[in-house]
């Protein structure tokens, strides 16, 4: 496993991370919870699950009279609502998906003793675990030992009162050095130096991955790869098997209207007449017969630039929100930009060492296959090329356009770039129209060429961040996270270093306009103990990527050569918090696939795979301790005056918008002062009887006299499935034996010195 920082080896074991029974991080519910209100701000329940728990509560409490409600209502609610706790996995011993899950959450001994004294009869309705039921009936001490947890920080109610656990609940996990602990998911492997991954913004959510050799592959939303490449330029692309060769297929950009015109643009190295090396920018079109194949005969040359050396080839293409294409070229290679009196980067009449901006939707009067935008800064300068948008760059490797904050749209349209340094500093820049980024006069914030530096303009654009070669030697630019799945990461600019393998982030201070570094580490074993998550990656970070939904990825390899099939693509995951269920669901347009698909087979061992061998063979299907209702829901009723109104709300049916008012509990008018001992047979017969009803009328107060309550406009139909309580599986009426509950779950190319 790659450890990003040496100090990371000395970090103390972090506290337990929050986790839900579905083996995923908790979230902030999208709506107010009516029943398990203590988890209204952060937990594992949305409104639907909250309703399911409330319905199970009422089925159980139907066996109790007023005194039973007073004695046991709070205990039953506490136990059921622990499924909503952000520490539900700890309470139910569900951290490892291969081991049995507890039937009931872990209770602290004192709380359990009080529960046993007042409400031991309710255990028969909460679980069918033989040991728990027998020990509850015979021996309170043994029962509460079974209910307890070895770690007293996580037993209920201690877990709610522990300030250390709850002080930063939902925030990104940090180690003692303040390093963000993130996890990864492997999404592709076996690639030969994957230099980029892009989406076409056509609502298909396909990802196009380019190898340095000149192949572009399509990955479908299900993770499979099409067996035939989207485009094969390997016969034209100039590259070698040398480690660190920077030539090859380097850039790709889809036209903003690709969905309609099928145009895309490529940037690659070529050898002309076996003598002159050039970089070529060309246009292609997708095949009219197959949406997953480019037309190899549709190439239209945009322009070529001669390269005086084999390194510093640039390689970034992108479209800004202005609709124009930006081309990022290197300074021509060698060391110190030795070309001409001031170097290529400071020479505005040269196209090397520049950010170029062109309009590919037309031609100009000189016959060029593109136009010059009217507001290009040097269009009227006779000593400059009109294509130049910014200059003074050394070798920008990977740039991106910020989508902007999903709510405020702050930052939308900003272009970030990583500019590789010479021998002392690496830098991250904003691209500004007409800006001079200082090379070769400056490297980072410092002078490189003393003579040029002292005579340089005071208006040079300084980096937003720079780091020395003690940290890394070749910056790889990244993206600002604007996705949905990891809300904590919103606004972080995540990038890395090719040589050192470090992942880094920058966080904007809106008040001062400055950017502060936030270190990124791979999460420890406990932090990343979720299905599919890994906490290691190949060292050489080649490129970053953003999918159509805004989620972030990066590509790396263990062997930085164009022919080595060790390139892997990873997705960033924040294990401390996720978006509410359903919020990030995407509906990709259908993709017509004519060829064969190659299913994705992960190679990296997950954190769970690296743990001790499983105690049981994972079953084919995950079986949860409690099973939610299929379609049964609640409707708010009128408030009945009672002393228990603040203890539990009544059952409700949400047909449109959720109600925000908490209503009073339903109390049975029984007079028996002692709670009856409900049996499993009584419970199941009651459940079956309830589900024979074809329609459901909302619960209302019984009126006096013979007056009948008004019927609701549209009765809500119940599902044919029964109500289910924790620990029970439904048994069809024709069966005479009880099916035992299952106890386990299933879960079982490149550039070196740019």
Secondary structure, DSSP 8 states (H G I E B T S, - for coil): ---S-GGGGG----------TTSS--B--SS--SSSGGGSSSBS--HHHHHHHHHHHHHHHTT--HHHHHHHHHHHHHHHHGGGSTTHHHHTT-SSTTS---SS--B-HHHHHHHHHHHGGGHHHH---HHHHHHHHH-HHHHHHHH--SSTTTSBTHHHH-HHHHTTTTS--B-TT--EEEEEEEEEEEESSEEEEE--SSSS--EEEEETTSEEEEE-TTS-EESS-SEE-TTT----SSTT---SEEEEEE-TTHHHH-EEEEEEEEEETTTEEEEEEEEEEE-SS-TTSEEEEEEEEEEEEE-SSSS----EEEE-TTS-EEEE----SSSS--STTT-TTT-TTSSTTEEEEEB-SS--TT--SSB--TT-TTTT-TTS-TTEEEE--S-EEEEEE----TTT-TTTT-EEEEE--SSSEEEEEE--TT-B--TTTEETTEESSHHHHHHS-TT----SEEEETTT-SSEEEEEE---SS-GGGTT-EEEEETTT--EEEEEEETTTTEEEEEEEEE--TTTT-STTEE----SEEEEEEE-TT--EEEEEESS-STT---EEEEEEE-TT----TTTT----------S-EE-----S--HHHHSS--SS---SS---SS---SS-----------TTTTT-------SSS---S-----------SS-----HHHHHHHHHHHTT-SEE-------STT------SS-EE--SS----TT-----TT--S--------------S--
